[in-house]
Amino acid sequence: MPVEIIHLDNGRGLLVKGYAPLSGNDKIKANETLLRSPDELAKLRYLVIDTESGEFHCSTEEVRIISAQDKQIAKIAPPDLVVVVLAPSDVDFGMARMWQVFAEETGWQTAVFRSCASAGKWLNEALGENSYSLASQGEGSM
């Protein structure tokens, strides 16, 4: 299972966790799963994308497809969705930053970090809370 989708905070958040080897097509399939659950997307406050478990190999074209899917998700999810990407390797970080540029059109508040500590701190600040930890346990997968 290259991508696992885990519910957090009673549906307020989602953790999309990637496992090696992770491809652009794996992320495209995960987005397709999300798009089949519009009621759950409409309740989201935040999304955590974690590629820490393995490198993410994605072509520029796949990043464009993922960005187009994100625009579809943005039509369903709340406009103030907070998205944090955990990308510790150089390749993952670069791909995530490229995605972030494409995702600007969604209006989401996004950030990319190399460490859990930095990502968790930013997420809490962005949510105006001090309760979220990237070590949170999921409540089941989508």
C-alpha positions in Angstrom: 0.0 0.0 0.0 2.0 3.0 -1.2 -0.5 5.6 0.1 -2.6 5.4 3.3 -5.3 8.0 4.1 -5.9 8.4 7.8 -8.7 10.4 9.4 -7.7 12.8 12.2 -9.6 14.9 14.8 -13.0 13.4 14.1 -12.8 14.2 10.4 -11.3 17.7 10.8 -8.0 16.5 9.3 -6.5 13.9 7.0 -3.1 12.4 7.0 -2.0 11.2 3.6 1.0 9.0 4.3 3.2 7.8 1.5 5.4 4.6 1.7 8.3 3.7 -0.5 8.3 3.4 -3.4 5.8 6.2 -4.0 5.0 7.4 -7.5 3.1 10.3 -8.9 0.5 7.8 -10.0 0.1 6.6 -6.4 -0.7 10.2 -5.4 -3.1 10.6 -8.3 -5.0 7.4 -7.2 -5.1 8.8 -3.6 -6.6 12.0 -4.9 -9.2 10.0 -6.8 -10.1 8.3 -3.5 -10.5 11.7 -1.8 -12.7 13.0 -4.7 -15.0 10.0 -4.2 -15.7 11.3 -0.6 -17.1 14.9 -1.1 -18.9 14.9 2.2 -15.7 14.2 4.1 -13.8 16.7 2.0 -16.3 19.4 2.9 -15.6 18.9 6.6 -11.8 19.2 6.4 -9.9 21.9 8.2 -6.4 20.6 7.5 -4.4 18.1 5.5 -1.0 16.6 6.3 0.9 15.0 3.4 3.8 12.9 4.7 6.4 11.5 2.4 8.8 10.8 5.2 8.6 7.0 4.8 10.2 7.0 1.3 11.1 9.1 -1.6 8.4 10.4 -3.9 9.1 9.9 -7.6 6.9 12.1 -9.7 7.2 13.6 -13.2 6.4 17.2 -14.0 3.3 16.0 -15.9 2.1 14.0 -12.8 2.5 17.1 -10.7 0.3 19.0 -13.1 -2.3 16.2 -12.9 -2.2 16.2 -9.1 -2.5 20.0 -9.2 -5.6 19.8 -11.4 -7.1 17.2 -9.0 -6.3 19.6 -6.1 -8.3 22.3 -7.9 -11.2 19.9 -8.0 -10.8 19.1 -4.3 -10.6 22.9 -3.6 -14.1 23.3 -5.1 -15.4 20.9 -2.4 -13.1 21.5 0.6 -13.4 24.7 2.7 -11.6 27.6 1.1 -9.4 28.1 4.2 -7.9 24.5 4.1 -4.5 24.3 5.7 -2.1 21.9 4.0 1.3 21.0 5.3 3.8 18.7 3.5 6.5 16.8 5.3 9.3 16.2 2.7 12.7 15.5 4.3 14.7 14.5 1.3 16.0 17.0 -1.2 14.1 15.4 -4.1 10.8 15.3 -2.1 11.2 18.8 -0.9 11.8 20.1 -4.5 8.8 18.2 -5.8 6.6 19.5 -3.0 7.7 23.1 -3.6 6.9 22.7 -7.3 3.4 21.3 -6.3 3.0 24.3 -3.9 3.4 26.8 -6.8 0.8 24.9 -8.9 -1.5 24.7 -5.8 -1.5 28.5 -5.3 -4.7 28.7 -7.3 -6.6 26.7 -4.7 -6.4 29.5 -2.2 -5.1 27.0 0.5 -2.6 28.0 3.1 0.3 25.6 2.3 3.8 25.0 3.6 6.5 22.4 3.0 8.9 21.3 5.8 11.7 18.8 6.2 11.1 18.0 9.9 8.0 16.8 11.8 8.7 19.4 14.6 8.8 22.3 12.2 5.7 21.1 10.3 3.7 20.5 13.5 4.6 23.9 14.9 3.5 25.6 11.6 0.3 23.6 11.5 -0.6 24.6 15.0 0.1 28.3 14.3 -1.9 28.1 11.0 -4.9 26.5 12.8 -4.6 28.9 15.7 -4.3 25.9 18.1 -1.7 24.2 20.0 -3.1 20.7 20.0 -1.9 19.0 16.9 1.0 16.6 16.8 2.3 14.9 13.7 2.6 11.8 15.9 -1.2 11.7 16.2 -2.8 8.3 15.7 -5.3 7.9 12.8 -8.9 6.9 13.3 -9.0 4.6 10.2 -8.4 5.0 6.5 -10.7 6.2 3.8 
